[in-house]
Amino acid sequence: MRTLLLFSAAAFAVCAMADPSNDPLRIIARSTGGFSNRFLKTVVESNPGNLISSPLSAQVVLAMAAYGAGGSTATQMRTSLGIPANNALGQSGYKSLIETLNAVKGVQLKMANKIYTSDMVPIKASYKEITAVKFLAETESLDFGRAATAAASINAWCDEQTNHRIKDVVTPDSLTPDTALVLVNAVYFKGNWATKFDSAQTEDRPFHVDAKTTINVPTMYIKRNYRFGNIPEIDAKFIELPYEGKELSMIIIRPNQIDGLKRIQDNLHTVNLTDHLKRSYSNEVMLYLPKFKIETTLDLKPSLEKMGMSEMFQNGADFSGMANAPLKISKVIQKAFIEVNEEGSEAAAVTGLSGRRSFDISKKTTVLNVNRPFILFLRQAETVPIIAGAPSSSWHGVAEPSASIPRRQASLLHDIPSEF
């Protein structure tokens, strides 16, 4: 059985919400949002501690594979991913999504796809055309029998696409002479805040890891007008921080209770965040926000199996749309990175495979101290949240799971539908 490998990398990912007049893009943005919510919840359950992930990066590379699947393998993948039954509609939506992301102004944002093929297994021309035209994917032939050389080539591409933030996504031992195809999605984002934090104001402040544990972490401070509000459904508050250009912003959701993160994670899908944002007004806020940097490598196979995509990993998998030879997916690996500081934020990911206002308007200054585990999203302004995050480990360097350090979970390229 020949194997198909899927990899993804993200360095702060973003997903744009579709223009209501653009049906394919809107439909794909909504399906991506639904998948993102399920994906994030499942991945969090399997990966305690600091976590950064990109549901969008995973969804795009899996969608590329799904368009080469048949039979019950295709049914499982399409259902789990939320891919439209109309292939022309879905494929046009993915193309529009990638083009929209790559056209965002004021920040550095790029999504790229690539397919590595083996000369030993001819890939169907029809599949190459779909991935090239609809996913804008480049194709390159590699000798997977020379595993070290092949892995180096794939890693060099991921490194370049993520501005040197994502390295060593593929290991030589993940490639064998039986490897027939490697699909890779990479996304990179870097943006400065519309109003930067003053680094002179950054100082160590208490952060409540949980009700019993408190540590000091580097915490930024700023006082200015931000959209701010309450989300009573999940007993939390939110704030929106715009980036330069005002097309993108970061949404931070902080639980009112120190141990309130799980309630948010379990019930976020019931919240219409877009509605809360539309009803909110700019208010003067004194904001305290920790600096952080996280890098995570995830084996997504267990999570994807829980989400209903199990057959693609089995010998009976049907990827007849890709090649005449029997194929199955052996690995879906994602490596992601995010950093938030006074200047702004940077992130990357690579995946292989009714009328009431949400808060009372007041001229009084509000204080929001993000001093406990929280969620964050990156979104395109006036549309959808795009990144998700929440604290779990060290605030310096690469975070590693530790019960003694803040819990943060982040999701790159997290797209939220209009109902969210």
C-alpha positions, 0 to 999 in steps of 0.5 A: 500500500502506497502512502500519502503524507499531509503536512501543514505549517502556520506562523500566525494564520488567518482566514477571511470571511466571505463577501455575502455577494460571493457565494463560493467564498462565503460557503467555504468560509462558513464550512471552514468555521464549522470545521475549525470549532470541531477541530479545535475542541478535539485537538485541545482534548488530546493535547493538554498544555500550551497549544497553537494550531491552525484549523484552516491550514489543516482543513485546506490540506485535507480538502486537497486530499478529499478531492482525490478521494472516492467512495466512503473515504470521500464521504467521511472526509467531505462530511467532516470537513463540510465540503459542499456536494457541488465540486465546482462551487467548493473548489471555486470557494477554496480558490477565492479563499486563498486569493483573498488571504493573499491579497490582505493589505497592511500586514504580511499574510500568505497561504501556499500549497505544494504537492510532492509526487513520486515518479513511481506512482503516476498522479492523474492529470485531472487531480494535478489540474484541480490542485493547481487551478483551484488550490494554486498548488505547485507540484514537484517530483522527489525521490522518496527513497532518498528520505533525507534529501526529500525531507530537506527539500520539503522543509526548505519550502516550508521554511521559506513560506513561513519566513523561516519560522517553521522548520523541520516539519518533515523528518526523514523517517516519515518518508519511505520508498512507498511514499507516493504523495506529500501534500503541504499547506503553509500559512504565514502572518505578521502584523503590527498593532494599529497602536503599539504597546510601549515596551517601557510599560511592560513589567512582570505581573501575576498570572493565575495558572489556576485557582491555586497557582500564580506566577509572574509573567512579562505583561504589556500595558496600554490605555486606549479605545477598543471595542469591548464587551461581555459574553454572558453565555460563557461568562467572559469578556472580549476585546478587539485589538486592530492591526495596521491597515485595520483589515485584521484584528485580534479578539481576546476572550477572557473568562471572568473566573480564573478556571473558566477557560474550559467553559469557553472551550466547551460552549464557544460554538453556541456564541454569536461572536459576530453579533457581539462585535457588531453591537459593541462600541469603542470604549476606553480600556486599560489593557494588561496583556501577557507577551507570549511565544509558542511552537507546537508540533501535532500528530493530527491522526487521533483527532481526525479519527475522532472527528470521523475521518478514519478510513483515509488511514486504512488499507482500504482507503479510496484515493482513486481520484489521485492515482490508479495505485492503492493509496492511504494517508499515513500521517497528518502533521502540523507544526505551528508558531505564534508570538505576540509582543509590543509591536504586534504578532507573528505566526505561522503554521504548516499542515501536511495533511435581538437588540440588546447591546453586549455591554453598557456604554460608559465613559468610565475607563474599563480595566481588562487584566488578561491574567488567567488562561484565555482564548484569542482569535485573529480575524478579518475586520468586520467579518470573522475571527481567524486565530484562537488562543489560550495560555498553558506553559512558559511565556519565554521562548518555546512554550512547553506543557507544564502544570505550573505555567499558564495554559494557552491554546491558540488556533491559527487560521481559525475561521468563524462563520457568521452565526458564531 
